[in-house]
Amino acid sequence: MELNTIQSQGTWNEVAGQLNSNFDKIGLGIKSLKDATISNKGYYLNVEALESTHPTATAGSRAYVGSSYPYAIYLWDTETRSWVDSGETGGEEQLELNNIYTKEEVDNKLKLLTPQLLESEDEHQELVESGNIVEGQIYYTVEE
């Protein structure tokens, strides 16, 4: 978006049109940014995850569904009030969702881990010297 240059000297009649044009351009830019961020609902592994996160949306809303590129593009249908597969694909090629844990999976893994204090000062010193921990911080080992 290129704005008009407003001269520091001139009459109001000369400058008013340029100012109004700039305000219109800025307003349109802000609306475009707002629409882009509100309309894009993000990436989801499956339709169920999308529907549970966004049970309703607005006209023009889109979401990407799948575990890897290219993702199925789902659009919000205002008539059926539901997410529908557009038949198109897209999204970011670098984003891979198939190796990401869900919150529930992380919570379950954390329940399985049992922290144990380091057994000796020697064990602590070995870890510091190996660069695996930083001196002055508290650490513990984990048994699976």
N, C-alpha and C positions, 0 to 999 in steps of 0.2 A: 504494500500500500504506500503510495507516494503522496505526501501532503503538499499543498500549495505553500510556497514561501510567502510569508506576510511581511511586507515592507514596513520599516519603522516609521516612515513618513507617508502621508497620504490622507485622503478624505475618508470619512466613514463609508460613504457610498462605494468607494473603490475597494475597501477592505472587507466590508460586510459579506459580500458574495463569496470571497475566498475563505473567510472564517466559517461560514455556514457549510461550504463544501467540505472543509476539513472536519468539522463536527460530524457530518454525515458519514465520511469515510471511517473515522474513528469508531463511531457507533456501529457501523457494519462490521468492522474488524472485531470488536468486542462480542457482538452477537455470534459471529462465526466461531470464535474461540469457545464461547459458552456452549453453543450447539455441539461442537466437537467433543467437549469433555462430558457433557450431560448425555449425549446420544450413545457414546461408546461405553458399554457396560463391562468390557474386559474379556478375559479368557477363562474358559471353564473346561474341565475334563469331560463333562457330559451334560446333557440337557437337564437332568434332575438337579445338578448343582446350580445351573443357571436359574432354573425356575424357583429353587428354594431361596436363592440370594435376591432375585428380582422377580417376585410373583406378579408385579405389574410394572408397566413402563409407559413411555409416551411415544407418539408417532415419530418414526425416524430412528428409534433406538435399535442398536445392533449389538451383537455379542459374537465371540469366536468360540467354537466348541470343538473339542478333540484333544488328543494327547500330543500331536505333532503337526508340523506344517505339511500341507496347507490345511488350515482349519475350516470347518463348515461355518458359514456366516448365517446366523439366526437373526431375524428381524421381528420386531414387535408388531403384531397384527391388531390394529385398533378395532376391527369388526368382531373378531373372535376373542379378543382380549387374551391372546396367548402368543408364545414364541413359536415361529415357524421357520423351518429350514428354507433359505432362499434359493438353494440349489447352486449357489456360488461358493467359492473358497477364497481364502486370503489369510491375512495376518502376518505377523513377523516370523520370518524363517528361522531366526536364531533362538526363538523361545520354544523350549521343549518342556512340556508339562508331565511327561511320563516318568520322570525321575524325581519328582517333588513329592515329599510327604504331606499329607493333609494334617490339620491340627490334631485330629483324633488319632492318627497313626503316631505322631510325635508323642502325644500324651501317653499312649499305650507303651511305647518304647521306654519312656522315662520311668514308668511304673516298674519296669523290669530291671532297671539299673539300680544297683545297690552301692552307694558311695562308701568307701572305706578310707580311713586316714592312712597316710603313708606310715609304714611301719618303723622307720628309723630316720635319724638325721643323715646317715650315710646315703640312704635311698633318695632323700631330698636333695642332697648335694650332687649326687650323680645326675639327677634330672636337670639341675641348674647348669652343670658343666656341659651337658649334652645339648643345651639350648632348648629343651622341651618345656621348661617353665622359667619364669622370671623371678629372681630373688625378691622377697618381700611380699609375695602374694600367696594366698592360701590355695592349695590344690589337693585333690584327692584322686585315688585310683578308682577304677570302676570294674566290677566283675559282671560279666553277662551270664 
